[in-house]
Amino acid sequence: MITDDVIRNDWHVVYSSAALADGSVAAVRLLGEDLVLWRWKGQAMAWLDLCVHRGSRLTMGRVLNGELVCPYHGWHYDREGQCTLIPAQPNLPIPKRARAITYNCQERYGFIWVCMGEPVGEIPALPEWDNEKFVKVYTGPYEIAASAPRIVENVLDVTHFPFVHDNMLGIEGNPDEVGEYNVRMEADGLWTSPISVYQPVGDHRRTPVHTTYTFWCPRPCIAYLIKEFGEGLCFSHYMPITPVGDGESVLWVLTLANFNKDDAQASITMRNDEIFTQDKPILENQRPSQIPLDLRQELHIRADKLHVAYRRWLNEIGVTTGFS
């Protein structure tokens, strides 16, 4: 179980909204704990996957008339987690402690988000969400045996493009020199100024492009980037990374594009699958698997300015998850 208060009081994606049908039950894992998701009349609930009676998994149960029924002794729990029926003694008062362990649950941007502690803020905004000019494409989720901060650093990094994504996001034999860029801390997180690169396959058109990346990190386990190509063309990746456990994470990717929208679902899916499949073995073999708390333990260069700022920020706010 991950006990980091900063991470427990944050929002994390655990499931796709579209994948949780009304009246259905799903098992997910977050911060080292097993959760049960279920939905009734459009409302999604997230609880500890545990019946308080004899420890049965509620994910083995079923939804009946708006209540979740334990598979072992048939205890009924309403949407607030209160037990409403104990079949073995239906005419006796129900103990006050007969409650499921419930968590904060919201749906936004097509995802189900859970906070296992006390939320300290809102789910970070997605700038293009309400812009009708953008098509929305969900890809993944990508399961990666790495800590969430390591994955955040990877998706906010242009210097690995020519080597991990040769002939796609860069050219190994002719890597871009990363020019000077700025990192600033705003009220909504870390931002960079645009970073220019050349890419042989720069987007889902699969054509060579000169493009700029602007990165944003609103929360410790959420990354965002927007690529701009000139003439008003751009696409973005909104990427929540779920810390499933100390060395297990899930990367969710929502891509929004305002061009080549007719075949976007297929072409963006193919491209994202290719990119994140290439990232996976690199991330799973970093050593140490957790980011070192001491900045001096790994060597940083000017181009790593964003990553240094990210590590300092997480250290300042007290994040320990994903750090050694």
C-alpha positions in Angstrom: 0.0 0.0 0.0 1.3 3.5 -0.9 0.9 5.8 2.1 2.3 9.0 0.5 -0.3 11.6 1.6 0.4 13.9 -1.4 -0.4 11.1 -3.8 -3.3 9.7 -1.8 -4.9 13.1 -1.7 -4.6 13.5 -5.5 -6.9 12.3 -8.3 -6.0 9.3 -10.4 -7.5 7.7 -13.4 -8.5 4.0 -12.8 -10.9 3.2 -15.7 -12.5 4.3 -18.9 -15.9 5.8 -18.4 -17.2 4.0 -21.5 -16.0 0.6 -20.3 -18.1 0.6 -17.1 -21.6 -0.2 -18.1 -24.6 0.6 -16.0 -25.2 -2.2 -13.5 -21.7 -3.6 -13.9 -18.8 -4.3 -11.6 -15.1 -3.9 -12.3 -11.9 -4.7 -10.4 -9.1 -2.1 -10.4 -5.9 -1.5 -8.4 -4.6 1.8 -7.1 -1.8 2.7 -4.8 -1.3 -0.9 -3.9 -4.9 -1.6 -3.0 -7.7 -3.5 -4.7 -10.8 -1.5 -5.5 -14.2 -2.3 -6.8 -15.9 0.0 -9.3 -19.6 -0.2 -10.0 -22.2 1.9 -11.7 -25.9 2.5 -11.2 -28.1 5.0 -13.2 -25.0 6.7 -14.6 -23.2 7.2 -11.2 -19.9 5.4 -10.7 -18.7 4.3 -7.2 -15.3 3.3 -6.1 -14.8 1.3 -2.9 -12.2 -0.9 -1.3 -12.7 -4.4 -2.7 -13.7 -5.8 0.7 -16.9 -6.8 2.5 -16.5 -5.8 6.1 -18.3 -8.9 7.3 -15.9 -11.7 6.3 -13.5 -10.1 3.9 -15.0 -11.3 0.6 -14.2 -9.5 -2.6 -17.1 -7.3 -3.6 -15.9 -7.5 -7.2 -17.3 -11.1 -7.1 -20.7 -9.7 -6.2 -23.4 -8.1 -8.4 -25.5 -5.0 -8.7 -29.2 -5.5 -7.7 -31.7 -2.7 -7.7 -29.1 0.0 -7.2 -27.2 -1.8 -4.5 -24.0 -3.9 -4.5 -24.5 -7.4 -3.1 -21.7 -9.3 -1.5 -21.3 -12.8 -3.0 -20.5 -14.6 0.3 -23.4 -13.8 2.6 -25.6 -11.5 0.5 -25.1 -8.3 2.4 -26.5 -5.3 0.5 -24.7 -2.0 0.3 -26.3 1.2 -1.1 -24.5 3.8 -3.2 -23.2 5.6 0.0 -21.6 2.3 1.2 -24.2 1.7 4.0 -25.3 -1.8 4.5 -29.1 -2.0 4.1 -29.7 -5.7 4.4 -28.2 -8.7 6.3 -30.2 -11.7 5.0 -29.2 -13.9 8.0 -31.0 -11.4 10.4 -33.3 -9.2 8.4 -35.4 -8.1 11.3 -32.5 -6.9 13.6 -30.9 -3.5 13.5 -27.9 -3.2 11.2 -24.7 -2.4 13.0 -23.3 1.2 12.4 -20.0 -0.3 11.4 -21.6 -2.3 8.5 -20.3 0.1 5.9 -18.1 -0.4 2.8 -14.9 1.6 2.7 -15.7 4.2 0.1 -13.5 6.7 -1.9 -14.1 9.9 -3.8 -15.0 9.2 -7.4 -15.6 11.5 -10.3 -15.8 11.2 -14.1 -14.2 13.7 -16.4 -12.7 13.7 -19.9 -14.0 10.1 -20.5 -12.1 8.7 -17.5 -13.1 7.5 -14.0 -10.9 9.3 -11.4 -10.5 8.2 -7.8 -9.0 10.0 -4.8 -8.3 7.6 -1.9 -7.7 10.5 0.6 -9.0 14.0 0.9 -8.9 15.8 -2.4 -6.7 18.9 -2.3 -7.9 20.3 -5.6 -9.9 19.7 -8.8 -9.0 17.4 -11.6 -6.6 19.3 -13.8 -8.2 21.0 -16.8 -7.8 19.7 -20.4 -7.4 22.9 -22.5 -8.8 21.5 -25.8 -11.7 19.5 -24.3 -14.5 21.9 -25.1 -13.1 23.0 -28.5 -15.2 21.4 -31.2 -12.4 21.7 -33.7 -10.6 18.9 -32.0 -11.2 15.2 -32.5 -10.7 13.0 -29.4 -8.9 9.6 -29.5 -8.3 7.3 -26.5 -5.3 4.9 -26.8 -4.0 2.4 -24.3 -4.1 2.0 -21.4 -0.4 1.0 -21.4 0.7 -1.2 -18.5 4.3 -0.4 -17.6 6.4 -2.0 -14.8 7.9 1.3 -13.7 7.2 4.1 -11.2 4.8 6.8 -12.2 7.4 9.7 -11.9 9.8 7.8 -14.2 7.0 7.6 -16.8 6.1 11.3 -16.4 9.7 12.2 -17.0 9.8 10.1 -20.2 6.8 11.6 -21.8 8.1 15.1 -21.0 11.4 14.5 -22.7 12.5 15.3 -26.3 16.1 14.2 -26.0 15.2 10.5 -26.1 13.3 10.8 -29.4 16.1 10.1 -31.8 17.3 7.0 -30.0 14.1 5.3 -28.7 12.0 6.4 -31.6 14.5 6.5 -34.5 13.1 7.4 -37.9 9.9 8.4 -36.3 10.3 11.2 -33.7 13.9 11.8 -34.5 17.0 10.5 -36.4 19.6 8.7 -34.4 22.3 9.6 -36.9 21.4 13.3 -36.8 19.8 14.1 -33.4 18.4 17.6 -32.8 20.4 19.9 -30.6 18.0 21.0 -27.9 17.9 24.8 -27.8 17.5 27.0 -24.8 14.0 26.8 -23.3 12.3 28.1 -20.1 10.6 26.3 -17.3 8.2 28.2 -15.1 6.0 27.3 -12.1 2.4 28.6 -12.5 -0.6 28.1 -10.2 -1.6 25.1 -12.3 1.8 23.4 -12.4 5.1 23.3 -14.4 5.2 24.8 -17.9 7.9 25.0 -20.6 8.3 27.4 -23.4 8.2 25.8 -26.9 11.0 23.4 -27.8 11.7 22.9 -31.6 12.5 19.6 -33.2 12.4 17.8 -36.6 10.6 14.5 -36.9 10.4 12.1 -39.8 6.9 10.9 -38.7 5.7 13.9 -36.7 2.0 13.1 -36.4 -0.8 10.8 -37.6 -0.3 12.0 -41.2 3.1 10.2 -41.1 4.9 13.0 -42.8 8.1 14.8 -41.9 7.6 17.9 -39.9 9.3 20.7 -38.0 7.3 21.1 -34.8 7.4 22.6 -31.4 6.6 20.9 -28.1 5.2 22.7 -25.1 5.0 20.6 -22.0 2.8 21.0 -18.9 2.9 19.0 -15.7 -0.2 20.0 -13.6 0.1 17.3 -11.0 2.9 14.8 -10.0 1.3 11.9 -12.0 -0.2 13.8 -14.9 1.6 15.0 -18.0 0.5 17.1 -21.0 2.1 18.2 -24.2 0.9 20.2 -27.2 2.6 20.0 -30.6 2.1 22.9 -33.1 2.9 22.7 -36.8 2.1 26.1 -38.1 -1.0 27.3 -39.9 -3.0 26.6 -36.7 -2.5 22.8 -36.8 -1.8 21.2 -33.5 -2.5 18.1 -31.4 -2.1 17.4 -27.7 -1.6 14.4 -25.4 -3.3 14.4 -22.0 -1.6 11.6 -20.1 -2.7 10.6 -16.5 -0.3 8.0 -15.1 -1.9 5.7 -12.5 0.4 4.6 -9.7 -0.9 1.0 -9.3 1.9 0.1 -7.0 5.5 1.0 -6.2 6.8 -0.3 -9.5 3.6 -0.7 -11.5 1.8 2.0 -13.4 -0.8 2.5 -16.1 -0.4 5.2 -18.8 -3.7 6.6 -20.2 -3.5 8.7 -23.3 -6.1 11.0 -24.7 -5.0 12.6 -28.0 -6.8 15.6 -29.4 -6.1 16.9 -33.0 -7.6 19.6 -35.1 -6.5 18.2 -38.5 -6.8 14.9 -40.5 -9.8 14.0 -38.3 -11.6 11.5 -40.6 -9.2 8.7 -40.0 -7.9 9.9 -36.7 -9.0 7.0 -34.6 -7.1 4.4 -36.6 -4.1 6.5 -37.5 -3.5 8.0 -34.0 -4.0 4.6 -32.4 -1.4 3.0 -34.6 1.0 5.8 -34.0 0.6 5.9 -30.2 0.8 2.1 -29.8 4.1 2.1 -31.7 5.6 4.9 -29.7 4.6 3.7 -26.2 5.6 0.1 -27.1 9.0 1.4 -27.8 9.1 3.4 -24.5 8.0 0.4 -22.4 11.3 -1.7 -22.3 13.4 1.4 -21.6 11.2 2.4 -18.7 11.1 -1.0 -17.3 14.9 -1.3 -17.2 15.9 2.0 -15.7 18.0 1.7 -12.6 17.1 2.6 -9.9 13.5 1.9 -10.8 12.6 4.8 -8.5 13.8 8.4 -9.1 16.7 9.2 -6.7 15.7 11.9 -4.2 19.3 13.3 -4.3 19.7 15.3 -7.5 23.4 14.5 -7.5 22.8 10.8 -7.8 22.1 11.2 -11.6 23.9 13.5 -14.0 21.9 16.3 -15.4 22.6 18.6 -18.4 21.0 21.8 -19.6 18.5 20.0 -21.7 17.2 18.3 -18.6 16.0 21.6 -17.1 12.3 20.4 -17.0 13.2 17.2 -15.2 15.3 18.9 -12.6 12.4 21.3 -11.9 10.0 18.4 -11.7 12.1 16.6 -9.2 12.6 19.7 -7.1 8.9 20.4 -7.2 7.9 16.9 -6.0 10.5 17.1 -3.3 9.1 20.5 -2.1 5.5 19.3 -1.9 6.6 16.1 -0.1 6.1 13.4 -2.7 7.8 10.1 -1.8 6.1 7.7 -4.2 8.4 6.7 -7.0 11.5 8.0 -5.2 14.4 6.2 -3.7 
